[in-house]
Protein backbone atom coordinates (compact mmCIF):
# COMPACT_ATOMS: atom_id res chain seq x y z
CA UNK A 1 0.00 0.00 0.00
CA UNK A 2 3.05 2.23 0.09
CA UNK A 3 2.46 2.79 -3.62
CA UNK A 4 -0.69 4.78 -2.90
CA UNK A 5 1.37 7.46 -1.16
CA UNK A 6 3.68 7.73 -4.16
CA UNK A 7 0.72 8.19 -6.50
CA UNK A 8 -1.27 10.55 -4.29
CA UNK A 9 0.31 13.68 -5.83
CA UNK A 10 -0.92 12.49 -9.24
CA UNK A 11 -4.57 12.80 -8.28
CA UNK A 12 -5.91 16.10 -9.59
CA UNK A 13 -9.22 16.89 -11.17
CA UNK A 14 -10.25 19.67 -13.45
CA UNK A 15 -13.68 21.16 -13.95
CA UNK A 16 -15.44 19.58 -16.87
CA UNK A 17 -17.06 21.53 -19.67
CA UNK A 18 -20.80 21.97 -19.47
CA UNK A 19 -22.63 18.80 -20.34
CA UNK A 20 -24.09 18.76 -23.83
CA UNK A 21 -27.85 19.17 -24.15
CA UNK A 22 -28.30 16.56 -26.86
CA UNK A 23 -26.50 13.98 -28.97
CA UNK A 24 -25.59 16.47 -31.69
CA UNK A 25 -23.94 18.81 -29.16
CA UNK A 26 -22.11 15.88 -27.57
CA UNK A 27 -20.81 14.79 -30.96
CA UNK A 28 -19.67 18.34 -31.75
CA UNK A 29 -17.80 18.61 -28.43
CA UNK A 30 -16.35 15.12 -28.90
CA UNK A 31 -15.03 15.96 -32.37
CA UNK A 32 -13.40 19.12 -31.01
CA UNK A 33 -11.87 17.37 -28.00
CA UNK A 34 -10.28 14.49 -29.94
CA UNK A 35 -8.23 17.00 -31.94
CA UNK A 36 -6.73 18.76 -28.93
CA UNK A 37 -3.31 17.92 -27.54
CA UNK A 38 -4.25 19.49 -24.18
CA UNK A 39 -7.44 19.51 -22.13
CA UNK A 40 -7.62 21.82 -19.11
CA UNK A 41 -3.87 22.37 -19.35
CA UNK A 42 -3.07 18.65 -19.21
CA UNK A 43 -1.18 17.09 -22.12
CA UNK A 44 -3.18 14.27 -23.76
CA UNK A 45 -1.09 11.43 -25.22
CA UNK A 46 -1.80 10.60 -28.85
CA UNK A 47 -1.27 6.83 -28.68
CA UNK A 48 -0.09 3.97 -26.48
CA UNK A 49 3.63 4.71 -26.84
CA UNK A 50 3.06 8.37 -26.00
CA UNK A 51 0.95 7.38 -22.97
CA UNK A 52 3.75 5.11 -21.71
CA UNK A 53 6.24 7.98 -22.09
CA UNK A 54 3.93 10.36 -20.22
CA UNK A 55 3.46 7.87 -17.39
CA UNK A 56 7.25 7.56 -17.13
CA UNK A 57 7.42 11.34 -16.75
CA UNK A 58 4.75 11.67 -14.07
CA UNK A 59 5.48 8.54 -12.01
CA UNK A 60 8.60 8.64 -9.87
CA UNK A 61 11.35 6.07 -10.31
CA UNK A 62 10.55 4.72 -6.85
CA UNK A 63 6.88 4.25 -7.73
CA UNK A 64 7.83 2.63 -11.04
CA UNK A 65 9.90 0.10 -9.11
CA UNK A 66 6.93 -0.68 -6.87
CA UNK A 67 4.53 -0.98 -9.83
CA UNK A 68 6.94 -3.33 -11.55
CA UNK A 69 6.78 -5.78 -8.61
CA UNK A 70 2.97 -5.99 -8.44
CA UNK A 71 1.75 -9.29 -9.94
CA UNK A 72 0.23 -8.77 -13.40
CA UNK A 73 -3.11 -10.23 -12.37
CA UNK A 74 -3.36 -7.68 -9.52
CA UNK A 75 -1.91 -4.52 -11.01
CA UNK A 76 -5.19 -3.11 -12.37
CA UNK A 77 -6.95 -3.68 -9.08
CA UNK A 78 -4.06 -2.15 -7.14
CA UNK A 79 -3.78 0.99 -9.29
CA UNK A 80 -7.24 1.60 -10.71
CA UNK A 81 -8.63 3.77 -7.90
CA UNK A 82 -5.68 6.19 -7.94
CA UNK A 83 -3.74 6.15 -11.19
CA UNK A 84 -6.66 4.80 -13.21
CA UNK A 85 -9.06 7.48 -11.99
CA UNK A 86 -6.42 10.14 -12.62
CA UNK A 87 -6.15 8.97 -16.24
CA UNK A 88 -9.93 8.79 -16.69
CA UNK A 89 -10.43 12.35 -15.42
CA UNK A 90 -7.32 14.11 -16.70
CA UNK A 91 -7.00 12.34 -20.04
CA UNK A 92 -10.69 12.89 -20.84
CA UNK A 93 -12.01 9.36 -21.21
CA UNK A 94 -15.65 10.31 -20.58
CA UNK A 95 -16.00 13.39 -22.77
CA UNK A 96 -13.53 12.21 -25.37
CA UNK A 97 -9.89 12.98 -26.04
CA UNK A 98 -7.39 12.00 -28.65
CA UNK A 99 -6.19 9.17 -26.37
CA UNK A 100 -9.69 7.87 -25.64
CA UNK A 101 -10.45 8.07 -29.37
CA UNK A 102 -7.28 6.07 -30.10
CA UNK A 103 -8.29 3.45 -27.52
CA UNK A 104 -11.84 3.28 -28.91
CA UNK A 105 -10.42 2.68 -32.38
CA UNK A 106 -8.40 -0.20 -30.88
CA UNK A 107 -11.63 -1.65 -29.45
CA UNK A 108 -11.45 -0.53 -25.81
CA UNK A 109 -14.62 1.48 -25.27
CA UNK A 110 -15.34 1.85 -21.54
CA UNK A 111 -13.41 4.49 -19.55
CA UNK A 112 -12.60 2.03 -16.73
CA UNK A 113 -11.33 -0.48 -19.30
CA UNK A 114 -9.26 2.26 -20.96
CA UNK A 115 -7.56 3.01 -17.65
CA UNK A 116 -6.96 -0.67 -16.90
CA UNK A 117 -5.68 -1.23 -20.45
CA UNK A 118 -3.11 1.54 -19.92
CA UNK A 119 -2.20 0.32 -16.41
CA UNK A 120 -1.62 -3.20 -17.67
CA UNK A 121 0.32 -1.89 -20.67
CA UNK A 122 2.46 0.24 -18.37
CA UNK A 123 3.14 -2.74 -16.13
CA UNK A 124 4.20 -4.77 -19.17
CA UNK A 125 6.40 -1.90 -20.38
CA UNK A 126 8.13 -1.62 -17.00
CA UNK A 127 8.76 -5.36 -17.04
CA UNK A 128 10.15 -5.34 -20.58
CA UNK A 129 7.25 -7.32 -22.02
CA UNK A 130 5.87 -6.65 -25.47
CA UNK A 131 2.32 -5.37 -25.87
CA UNK A 132 0.08 -6.76 -28.55
CA UNK A 133 -2.56 -4.01 -28.73
CA UNK A 134 -5.10 -6.08 -30.67
CA UNK A 135 -4.75 -9.09 -28.40
CA UNK A 136 -4.99 -7.00 -25.24
CA UNK A 137 -7.98 -5.00 -26.56
CA UNK A 138 -9.73 -8.25 -27.51
CA UNK A 139 -9.18 -9.60 -23.99
CA UNK A 140 -10.79 -6.46 -22.50
CA UNK A 141 -13.74 -6.67 -24.93
CA UNK A 142 -14.27 -10.36 -24.15
CA UNK A 143 -14.08 -9.75 -20.40
CA UNK A 144 -16.64 -6.93 -20.68
CA UNK A 145 -18.90 -9.11 -22.85
CA UNK A 146 -18.68 -12.00 -20.36
CA UNK A 147 -19.51 -9.70 -17.42
CA UNK A 148 -22.50 -8.32 -19.34
CA UNK A 149 -23.78 -11.84 -20.08
CA UNK A 150 -23.41 -12.83 -16.43
CA UNK A 151 -25.28 -9.73 -15.27
CA UNK A 152 -27.97 -10.41 -17.83
CA UNK A 153 -28.45 -13.94 -16.45
CA UNK A 154 -28.78 -12.65 -12.89
CA UNK A 155 -31.27 -9.90 -13.59
CA UNK A 156 -34.46 -9.33 -15.46
CA UNK A 157 -34.20 -7.17 -18.56
CA UNK A 158 -37.00 -4.61 -18.56
CA UNK A 159 -36.14 -3.14 -21.92
CA UNK A 160 -33.20 -2.84 -24.29
CA UNK A 161 -32.31 0.00 -26.60
CA UNK A 162 -29.76 0.24 -29.37
CA UNK A 163 -28.15 3.57 -30.08
CA UNK A 164 -27.57 4.25 -33.75
CA UNK A 165 -24.12 5.50 -34.60
CA UNK A 166 -23.69 8.29 -37.10
CA UNK A 167 -21.57 6.87 -39.91
CA UNK A 168 -19.50 9.33 -41.89
ChimeraX attribute file (.defattr): number of C-alpha atoms within 10 A of each C-alpha:
attribute: neighborCount
match mode: 1-to-1
recipient: residues
	/A:1	7
	/A:2	8
	/A:3	16
	/A:4	15
	/A:5	11
	/A:6	16
	/A:7	17
	/A:8	12
	/A:9	11
	/A:10	17
	/A:11	15
	/A:12	11
	/A:13	13
	/A:14	11
	/A:15	8
	/A:16	13
	/A:17	9
	/A:18	6
	/A:19	10
	/A:20	14
	/A:21	8
	/A:22	8
	/A:23	9
	/A:24	11
	/A:25	12
	/A:26	15
	/A:27	15
	/A:28	11
	/A:29	17
	/A:30	18
	/A:31	16
	/A:32	13
	/A:33	18
	/A:34	21
	/A:35	15
	/A:36	15
	/A:37	15
	/A:38	17
	/A:39	17
	/A:40	14
	/A:41	9
	/A:42	12
	/A:43	14
	/A:44	24
	/A:45	22
	/A:46	19
	/A:47	14
	/A:48	18
	/A:49	13
	/A:50	13
	/A:51	20
	/A:52	18
	/A:53	12
	/A:54	14
	/A:55	18
	/A:56	15
	/A:57	10
	/A:58	12
	/A:59	17
	/A:60	13
	/A:61	12
	/A:62	11
	/A:63	17
	/A:64	17
	/A:65	14
	/A:66	14
	/A:67	21
	/A:68	18
	/A:69	12
	/A:70	14
	/A:71	11
	/A:72	15
	/A:73	9
	/A:74	10
	/A:75	18
	/A:76	21
	/A:77	12
	/A:78	18
	/A:79	20
	/A:80	18
	/A:81	14
	/A:82	17
	/A:83	22
	/A:84	24
	/A:85	21
	/A:86	19
	/A:87	26
	/A:88	21
	/A:89	18
	/A:90	25
	/A:91	24
	/A:92	24
	/A:93	23
	/A:94	15
	/A:95	21
	/A:96	22
	/A:97	27
	/A:98	25
	/A:99	24
	/A:100	27
	/A:101	22
	/A:102	18
	/A:103	25
	/A:104	17
	/A:105	11
	/A:106	15
	/A:107	18
	/A:108	26
	/A:109	19
	/A:110	17
	/A:111	22
	/A:112	17
	/A:113	21
	/A:114	23
	/A:115	26
	/A:116	24
	/A:117	22
	/A:118	20
	/A:119	25
	/A:120	20
	/A:121	22
	/A:122	25
	/A:123	22
	/A:124	15
	/A:125	15
	/A:126	16
	/A:127	14
	/A:128	10
	/A:129	11
	/A:130	9
	/A:131	14
	/A:132	10
	/A:133	16
	/A:134	12
	/A:135	11
	/A:136	17
	/A:137	21
	/A:138	15
	/A:139	15
	/A:140	20
	/A:141	17
	/A:142	12
	/A:143	13
	/A:144	16
	/A:145	12
	/A:146	12
	/A:147	12
	/A:148	12
	/A:149	11
	/A:150	11
	/A:151	12
	/A:152	11
	/A:153	10
	/A:154	9
	/A:155	8
	/A:156	8
	/A:157	9
	/A:158	5
	/A:159	5
	/A:160	5
	/A:161	5
	/A:162	5
	/A:163	5
	/A:164	6
	/A:165	6
	/A:166	7
	/A:167	4
	/A:168	3
